[in-house]
Amino acid sequence: MKFLAARPNTCVFRRSKSADKFRDRLRAAEHACVWSCGAVAGWFYDRRADRTPKPGAAKQLGVFLASGLIVGEGIIAVVISLIRAVSEKPAPLALVGPDGVLAKWIPILAKFETVGIVLGGITFAAMAFILYRWILRMSQARST
């Protein structure tokens, strides 16, 4: 980052072009990874749904679940944006790490920011698997 003084009492930071290119490539790779994982999960679900007595109903439940997750994520993103806009903390919803809510009561949690990110990813994957199994069981129960 280069420091530029536009006026005597103001500070403006400008990123270099290489940092912007790296950030854009990182975002593109992140989106490609998410889309690929979603496509693979959908493919597995469709293959499994084809083996049920009523594959159309099973696939329709999967579409409803995916649509609900997309809408829910959008609503939660708006709520989180509002919380961040109102709060003065850099991470108002953090549980662990230097600004974490739990770190105030349990000081050792201030050092577990990376562990919190990894556990969050593992929890997300576990919940996706649980929802996948739940929808398949619901579709099988409805078809009988």
C-alpha positions in Angstrom: 0.0 0.0 0.0 1.2 3.4 -0.8 0.5 6.3 1.5 -0.9 9.5 -0.2 -1.5 12.8 1.6 -4.4 14.5 -0.2 -4.8 17.2 2.4 -2.7 18.0 5.4 -4.9 16.2 8.0 -6.2 13.3 5.9 -4.8 9.9 5.1 -5.6 7.9 1.9 -4.3 4.5 1.2 -4.1 3.2 -2.3 -3.5 -0.4 -3.2 -1.0 -1.4 -5.8 -2.2 -2.8 -9.1 -0.5 -6.2 -8.4 -2.4 -6.5 -5.0 -5.7 -5.7 -6.8 -5.0 -8.4 -9.5 -4.1 -10.9 -6.8 -7.3 -10.2 -4.9 -9.4 -10.5 -8.0 -7.7 -13.8 -8.9 -8.3 -15.1 -5.4 -11.9 -14.2 -5.5 -12.3 -15.9 -8.9 -10.6 -19.0 -7.5 -12.9 -19.0 -4.5 -16.0 -18.7 -6.6 -14.9 -21.4 -8.9 -14.2 -23.7 -5.9 -17.7 -23.0 -4.5 -19.4 -23.5 -7.8 -17.5 -26.8 -8.4 -18.3 -28.1 -5.0 -22.0 -27.2 -5.4 -22.0 -28.9 -8.9 -20.4 -32.1 -7.5 -22.8 -32.2 -4.5 -25.8 -31.7 -6.9 -24.5 -34.5 -9.1 -24.2 -36.8 -6.2 -27.6 -35.9 -5.0 -29.2 -36.5 -8.4 -27.5 -39.9 -8.7 -28.8 -40.9 -5.3 -32.3 -39.5 -6.0 -32.4 -41.5 -9.3 -32.3 -44.7 -7.1 -35.4 -43.7 -5.1 -38.9 -45.0 -6.0 -39.9 -41.4 -7.1 -36.8 -39.6 -8.4 -38.8 -36.5 -9.5 -40.0 -35.9 -5.9 -36.6 -36.4 -4.4 -35.0 -34.0 -6.9 -37.7 -31.4 -6.3 -37.0 -31.5 -2.5 -33.4 -31.0 -3.3 -34.2 -27.9 -5.4 -36.4 -26.6 -2.5 -33.6 -27.1 0.0 -31.0 -25.4 -2.3 -33.4 -22.5 -2.9 -34.0 -22.1 0.8 -30.3 -22.0 1.5 -29.7 -19.4 -1.1 -32.5 -17.1 0.2 -31.5 -17.7 3.8 -27.9 -16.8 3.0 -29.0 -13.6 1.4 -31.1 -12.6 4.4 -28.3 -13.4 6.8 -25.8 -11.4 4.7 -28.1 -8.4 5.0 -28.4 -8.8 8.7 -24.6 -9.2 9.1 -24.0 -6.2 7.0 -26.3 -4.1 9.2 -24.5 -5.4 12.3 -21.1 -4.5 10.9 -22.3 -1.1 9.8 -23.6 -0.2 13.2 -20.7 -1.7 15.2 -17.4 0.0 15.8 -15.5 -3.3 16.2 -13.7 -4.8 13.2 -15.3 -8.2 13.8 -18.5 -7.7 15.9 -19.7 -11.3 15.6 -16.3 -13.0 16.3 -16.4 -15.6 19.1 -12.6 -16.3 19.2 -9.6 -14.2 18.3 -8.4 -10.9 19.7 -11.9 -9.2 19.2 -13.9 -12.3 20.1 -16.8 -12.2 22.5 -15.7 -15.3 24.3 -12.1 -14.1 24.5 -13.2 -11.5 27.1 -14.2 -14.3 29.6 -11.8 -17.0 28.5 -8.5 -15.2 27.6 -6.9 -18.2 25.9 -9.5 -18.1 23.1 -7.9 -14.9 21.9 -5.2 -17.1 20.2 -7.6 -19.5 18.5 -8.7 -17.4 15.5 -7.4 -19.9 12.9 -8.8 -22.8 14.8 -12.2 -21.1 14.8 -12.1 -20.7 11.0 -11.2 -24.3 10.5 -13.9 -25.5 13.0 -16.4 -23.3 11.2 -15.5 -24.9 7.8 -15.8 -28.4 9.3 -19.2 -27.5 10.9 -20.4 -26.2 7.6 -19.4 -29.4 5.8 -21.0 -31.5 8.5 -24.3 -29.5 8.3 -24.3 -29.8 4.5 -23.9 -33.6 4.8 -26.7 -33.8 7.5 -29.1 -31.8 5.3 -28.2 -33.9 2.3 -29.1 -37.1 4.3 -32.2 -35.5 5.8 -33.7 -34.5 2.4 -33.0 -38.0 1.0 -34.7 -39.6 3.9 -37.7 -37.2 3.5 -38.0 -38.0 -0.1 -37.9 -41.8 0.5 -40.5 -41.4 3.3 -42.9 -39.5 1.0 -42.5 -41.9 -1.8 -43.8 -44.9 0.3 
